[in-house]
Amino acid sequence: MESGKSNNFFELDIRVGKIIKVEIFEEAIKPAYKLNIDFGENIGIKKTSAQITNYEISELYEKLCIAVLNLGNKQIGPFISECLVLGSICENGDVLLLQPSNKAKLGDKVS
């Protein structure tokens, strides 16, 4: 990192969560799902919208994921997104969710 430049990465609150509910986001302009993600007892459940329709709903249910929690809420049509799920974007546009080890616990901090 260059001298004098701040590194905002360490300000992000990135956590391990588990997807506990998935619905098709009917009102979305681009195909998307509405997700409820459990981040454990201390944080609770957060909602988000994600353009990850390359996954079937059944594949996402109870899948561990990584999400940023402190970016603020974002209004997406009639829905409020409370976190940002992280993934890598393939050349064909598919998004592959970043996933922690199966040994990770809900709410674990990612750094």
Summary of the structure (lengths in Angstrom):
residues: 111
radius of gyration: 14.5
end to end distance: 16.7
largest distance: 47.2
contacts: 279
relative contact order: 0.27
helix: 7%
strand: 39%
